[in-house]
Amino acid sequence: MSCINPTYCIFTGFEPYDGDYTVAGTFNSEDYFTGGTYFIFYDNIDNKWCLSTSLGGSCLQFGPTNTTSSCPDLDSSFFTLGSCPTTTTTTTSPCNTFDFDAVFDCLVPTTTTTTTVAPTTTTTTTVAPDPCSGVSINASISAYTTTTTTTAPTTTTTTTILYPCNFEGVAQFNIFDQYMRCGNSKVFKDCVTGLNFYTSEIVESPFGNLPIQDYVYKAIINDVSVCVIFLGLVDNISGMDTIILEEEIGPVENGSCELCVPDPPPTPPPLPCDCYLLGGGPVPGTSYRYINCNSEEAFIFVQRGSTGYTCSQTIPQVVSGGGNVLLNSGSCETVNCIATPPPTPVPCEVLEYHVSVSAPTGGLYFTYTDCNGVIYTGGPLDPNDITFVNVCSASVPISDPNNPLGALQIGPTGQVCL
């Protein structure tokens, strides 16, 4: 979309920037203006008009962000529409038409005498001495220099805004040497999680330029390596994230998210591994779940009436059997944990067992285990309903102690369970 105004004037009092700026072509789909070695162009990253030493360069001054104006809208205190007015005062030398006439009107009285002599008449006129004799004029002309005065345009804008709150302090801006921080935030979207990050701080690409919208960057955000897409600016969120751009990957439409590989997170230090004393609990014993010193899940079974030791990063948890952790006996360098380490697992064979009711008594239960020593409960078996069942167990199933003695018959079927 073209700007309807072909010429603008900049007057800051700083000579390199000042002068007329006229349309010179198109940049970022908008007209751009040039005045000597400086340019006014539309920045489509922050959506603002920018004064710079080059097309697409860093802004020396800029207008409001997210502008929809197709014409430059820099600060009206130094930026005006049209050519810079020049007021010239020219004085025409009056000597160009100088005409000097000196007129002397000297009235000289005369005396006339008439003498009559017959027959001749003689008339004699006597003239008095010339009074203009010895009269003169001294005239001098001094040259002078005409002065041409140029007065710069002065634009005064007075705006009164009433705010419901007061702020005290001093704000200093150097609009031609530094970035001016505005009340909007830059938005970056995580390529993997889709989470948005916001910051109102200045963020530069690895090349020292502003980030490019819809480009993918490898970044450090809040001390974590991530791959993000720069989405642009928002003016309704005050960003607090810390964002450092490390690598520019490329446009998101080129699959740059897939090409970006964040650095892996540092490996956290392992949790301390302590030695625990475990109790066997009731019949037939207790199965415990724990996390060994390699951060792996493991199980240990302690027979009834005995105790065992294990090194764990967490307090061992009872899986079955009703036992409990009797004592935290310190580090794994203690004598007990070194002398009685957890038993080395041996190959476990799971067999099939036939469990049936051998007496006319209902509601009978039994227990069996897996290779980790976890205890399971089977049943109930009832002569009037379910009279038998086949189960796979790493140990011989046993009757519940509350069952009548001999009420269940248990024996292997000869089959190996997979």
C-alpha positions in Angstrom: 0.0 0.0 0.0 1.5 3.3 -1.1 1.8 6.5 1.0 -0.1 9.4 -0.5 2.5 11.9 0.8 5.7 12.0 -1.3 7.8 14.3 0.9 8.6 14.8 4.6 10.8 17.1 6.6 13.1 16.2 9.6 14.5 19.0 11.7 16.2 17.9 14.9 19.0 20.5 15.1 21.5 17.7 14.3 22.6 18.4 10.8 23.2 14.8 9.5 19.6 13.8 10.0 17.9 17.1 8.9 16.4 17.8 5.5 13.8 16.6 3.0 13.0 12.9 2.7 11.3 11.8 -0.6 9.9 8.5 -1.8 12.7 6.4 -3.4 11.1 3.0 -3.8 9.5 0.1 -2.0 10.8 -1.9 1.0 8.9 -4.4 3.1 5.8 -3.8 0.9 5.7 -0.1 1.8 7.2 3.1 0.3 10.6 4.1 1.8 12.0 7.6 1.9 15.6 8.8 1.6 17.3 12.1 2.4 21.0 12.0 1.6 22.6 9.1 3.5 19.6 8.3 5.8 16.4 6.4 5.2 12.9 6.1 6.6 11.4 2.6 6.1 8.7 0.3 7.5 10.1 -2.3 9.9 7.7 -5.4 9.5 9.2 -7.1 12.5 8.1 -4.7 15.2 5.5 -3.1 12.7 6.8 0.4 13.0 8.4 3.2 10.9 12.1 3.6 11.4 14.8 6.2 10.7 18.1 4.5 10.0 21.4 4.8 8.1 20.4 1.9 5.8 17.4 0.0 4.7 16.6 -2.6 7.3 19.2 -1.3 9.7 19.0 -0.5 13.4 16.5 2.3 14.2 18.0 5.7 15.2 14.4 6.8 15.9 11.1 5.1 15.4 7.3 5.6 15.6 4.7 3.6 17.6 4.8 -0.2 17.2 2.0 -2.2 15.7 1.1 0.8 13.5 -1.3 0.4 10.6 -0.2 3.6 8.9 1.1 3.3 5.3 2.9 6.6 5.8 5.7 7.4 8.3 4.5 8.5 11.7 7.6 9.6 13.6 7.5 12.1 16.4 5.8 15.3 15.3 8.2 17.4 17.3 10.8 17.0 14.6 8.9 15.3 11.8 6.5 17.2 9.5 4.7 16.7 6.2 6.1 18.3 3.1 9.4 20.0 2.3 11.3 21.8 5.0 10.1 25.5 4.6 12.9 28.0 3.9 12.2 31.7 4.9 14.6 34.0 2.9 14.8 37.8 3.4 16.3 39.5 0.4 17.1 43.2 0.3 17.5 44.9 -3.1 20.2 47.4 -3.2 18.8 50.9 -3.7 21.9 51.8 -5.6 20.7 49.7 -8.5 18.3 52.5 -9.4 20.2 55.3 -7.7 19.6 58.6 -9.5 21.1 61.7 -8.0 20.3 65.2 -9.3 21.7 68.3 -7.6 19.7 71.4 -8.5 20.9 74.8 -7.6 18.5 77.7 -8.1 20.6 80.8 -7.7 18.6 84.0 -8.1 20.9 86.7 -9.3 19.4 90.2 -9.3 20.2 92.5 -12.3 20.3 96.3 -12.7 19.3 97.9 -16.0 20.3 101.5 -16.8 18.9 103.3 -19.9 20.9 106.4 -21.2 19.4 108.5 -23.9 21.8 110.4 -26.1 20.2 112.0 -29.1 20.0 110.6 -31.5 21.4 107.3 -30.0 19.8 105.3 -27.1 22.1 102.9 -25.2 20.9 100.3 -22.7 23.4 98.8 -20.3 22.7 95.8 -18.0 24.9 95.3 -15.1 25.0 91.8 -13.6 26.0 91.4 -10.0 28.8 88.8 -9.1 27.6 85.1 -9.5 26.5 83.9 -6.0 26.9 80.2 -7.0 30.6 80.8 -7.5 32.5 78.7 -5.0 29.4 76.5 -4.1 30.1 72.7 -4.2 28.8 69.4 -2.7 30.7 66.6 -1.1 28.8 63.2 -1.7 30.0 59.7 -0.6 28.4 56.3 -1.1 29.2 53.4 1.3 28.6 49.8 0.1 26.5 47.5 2.3 25.9 43.7 2.5 22.5 42.1 2.3 21.7 39.3 4.7 19.7 36.1 4.0 18.1 34.5 7.0 16.7 30.9 7.0 14.3 30.1 9.8 13.7 26.3 10.6 10.1 25.2 11.1 9.0 25.0 14.6 6.2 22.7 15.5 4.7 22.9 19.0 2.4 20.2 20.3 0.7 20.6 23.6 -1.2 17.6 25.0 -2.8 17.4 28.4 -3.4 13.9 29.8 -4.9 13.2 33.2 -3.8 10.0 34.9 -5.3 8.6 38.1 -1.9 8.1 39.7 1.4 10.0 40.2 4.9 8.9 39.4 8.1 10.6 40.7 11.6 10.3 39.3 13.7 11.1 36.3 13.5 9.3 32.9 16.3 9.9 30.5 16.2 8.9 26.8 18.8 9.2 24.1 16.6 8.5 21.1 19.4 8.6 18.5 22.0 6.4 20.3 20.2 3.7 22.2 17.1 1.4 21.9 14.1 2.9 23.6 12.4 0.2 25.8 8.6 0.1 25.3 5.8 -1.4 27.2 5.3 -4.4 24.9 6.8 -7.9 25.1 8.4 -10.3 22.6 6.7 -13.7 22.3 8.6 -17.0 21.7 6.8 -20.4 21.4 8.5 -23.7 22.4 8.7 -25.9 19.3 8.0 -29.0 21.4 5.6 -28.1 24.2 3.9 -25.1 22.5 4.5 -23.1 25.7 4.8 -19.3 25.2 7.6 -17.3 26.7 7.5 -13.5 27.1 10.1 -10.8 27.7 10.1 -7.0 27.7 13.9 -6.9 27.6 15.9 -6.3 24.5 16.6 -9.6 22.7 19.2 -9.8 19.9 19.9 -12.6 17.4 23.3 -14.2 17.5 24.3 -11.7 14.7 23.4 -8.7 16.9 20.2 -7.9 15.0 16.5 -8.0 16.1 15.0 -11.5 15.9 13.0 -12.2 12.7 9.3 -13.1 13.0 8.4 -16.8 12.3 12.1 -17.8 12.6 13.3 -20.7 14.8 16.1 -20.0 17.3 18.0 -22.3 19.7 17.8 -20.4 23.0 18.5 -20.4 26.7 15.2 -19.5 28.5 15.2 -19.4 32.3 18.5 -21.4 32.3 17.0 -24.2 30.1 18.1 -25.0 26.5 15.0 -24.9 24.2 14.1 -24.4 20.5 11.6 -21.6 20.0 9.7 -19.7 17.3 9.7 -15.9 17.4 6.0 -14.9 17.1 6.3 -11.1 17.3 5.1 -8.6 19.9 2.2 -8.2 22.2 1.2 -5.1 24.2 -1.0 -6.7 26.9 1.6 -8.9 28.7 4.6 -7.8 30.7 7.2 -10.5 30.0 9.4 -11.7 32.9 11.3 -14.6 31.2 15.0 -14.5 30.7 15.7 -15.2 27.0 19.1 -15.5 25.3 19.2 -16.5 21.6 22.2 -18.8 20.9 21.6 -19.9 17.3 19.4 -18.9 14.3 18.1 -22.0 12.6 15.8 -20.5 9.9 12.1 -20.0 8.9 9.6 -22.2 10.6 8.0 -23.1 7.3 11.3 -24.8 6.3 11.0 -27.4 9.1 13.5 -25.6 11.3 11.9 -26.9 14.5 12.9 -30.4 13.5 16.4 -29.2 12.6 16.9 -27.5 16.0 18.3 -29.7 18.8 18.4 -28.2 22.3 21.2 -29.1 24.7 20.4 -32.0 27.0 19.6 -31.1 30.6 22.5 -31.7 33.0 22.3 -35.1 34.8 21.1 -34.5 38.3 23.3 -35.9 41.1 22.2 -39.3 42.3 20.1 -39.4 45.5 22.0 -40.6 48.6 21.8 -44.4 49.0 21.2 -45.6 52.6 21.2 -49.0 54.3 17.9 -50.2 55.7 17.1 -53.1 58.0 14.0 -55.0 57.0 11.7 -57.3 59.0 10.3 -60.6 57.8 6.7 -59.9 59.0 4.0 -62.7 59.3 3.8 -66.0 57.3 5.3 -66.5 54.9 7.3 -63.2 55.0 7.3 -59.7 53.5 8.1 -58.4 50.1 9.6 -54.9 49.8 9.9 -52.6 46.8 13.0 -50.2 46.9 15.2 -48.0 44.6 18.7 -49.3 44.4 21.8 -47.1 44.2 21.7 -47.1 40.4 18.2 -45.5 40.6 16.5 -48.8 39.5 13.4 -50.3 40.9 14.0 -53.6 42.8 12.3 -56.0 45.1 13.5 -58.1 48.1 11.7 -60.8 50.0 12.4 -61.4 53.7 11.3 -64.6 55.3 9.1 -64.7 58.4 11.1 -64.5 61.6 14.3 -63.1 59.9 15.7 -59.8 58.9 17.5 -58.5 55.8 19.4 -55.4 54.7 19.2 -53.5 51.5 20.7 -50.2 50.2 18.0 -47.9 48.8 17.7 -44.3 47.7 14.2 -44.2 49.2 12.6 -45.8 52.2 11.6 -49.4 51.1 7.9 -49.9 50.8 5.9 -53.0 51.8 4.4 -54.7 48.8 2.8 -57.6 50.7 3.1 -59.7 53.9 2.6 -57.0 56.5 6.2 -56.4 57.5 7.8 -53.0 58.1 11.1 -51.2 58.0 12.6 -51.7 61.4 15.6 -49.3 61.2 17.5 -47.0 59.0 21.0 -48.2 59.8 23.0 -45.5 58.1 25.1 -45.4 54.9 25.8 -48.3 52.7 29.4 -48.4 53.9 28.2 -49.9 57.3 29.3 -53.4 58.3 25.7 -54.8 58.1 25.1 -53.7 54.5 28.5 -54.8 53.3 28.2 -58.1 55.2 24.7 -59.0 54.2 24.0 -57.4 50.8 20.7 -58.1 49.0 20.8 -61.6 47.6 21.8 -61.9 44.0 18.8 -62.8 41.9 18.8 -66.3 40.6 16.9 -67.6 37.5 13.3 -68.0 38.6 11.1 -70.9 37.4 7.4 -70.4 37.7 5.4 -73.7 37.8 1.7 -74.4 37.6 -0.1 -75.7 40.7 -3.4 -77.3 41.1 -5.3 -76.1 44.2 -8.6 -77.8 45.2 -11.0 -78.2 48.0 -10.5 -81.4 50.0 -13.2 -80.9 52.6 -16.8 -79.6 52.5 -15.8 -76.1 53.8 -16.4 -72.9 51.8 -14.6 -69.6 51.5 -11.0 -71.0 51.5 -8.0 -68.9 50.5 -4.3 -69.6 49.7 -1.2 -67.5 48.9 1.4 -67.8 46.1 4.4 -65.6 44.9 6.1 -64.3 41.7 9.8 -64.1 41.0 10.1 -60.8 42.9 8.8 -62.4 46.0 5.5 -60.5 45.8 2.8 -62.4 47.6 -0.7 -62.9 46.0 -3.9 -64.3 47.5 -6.0 -66.8 45.7 -9.6 -68.0 46.3 -12.1 -68.3 47.7 -12.7 -71.9 46.8 -16.1 -73.5 47.7 -17.4 -77.1 47.3 -20.7 -75.7 46.1 -19.2 -73.3 43.6 -15.5 -73.2 42.5 -13.8 -76.3 43.7 -10.4 -75.9 42.2 -8.1 -73.5 40.4 -4.7 -73.7 38.6 -2.2 -70.9 39.4 1.4 -70.1 38.4 3.7 -69.5 41.3 7.5 -69.2 42.0 7.0 -71.1 45.3 4.6 -73.8 46.5 1.3 -72.1 47.3 0.2 -72.5 51.0 -3.2 -72.5 52.7 -4.3 -69.4 54.6 -3.5 -70.0 58.3 -7.2 -69.4 59.1 -8.3 -72.3 56.9 -9.1 -75.6 58.5 -6.1 -77.9 58.3 -6.1 -80.1 55.3 -9.0 -78.3 53.7 -7.0 -77.6 50.6 -5.0 -79.9 48.5 -2.1 -78.3 46.6 0.2 -79.9 44.0 2.2 -79.2 40.8 0.6 -80.1 37.5 4.0 -80.6 35.9 3.5 -77.6 33.6 6.0 -74.7 33.4 4.4 -71.2 33.1 5.9 -68.8 30.6 
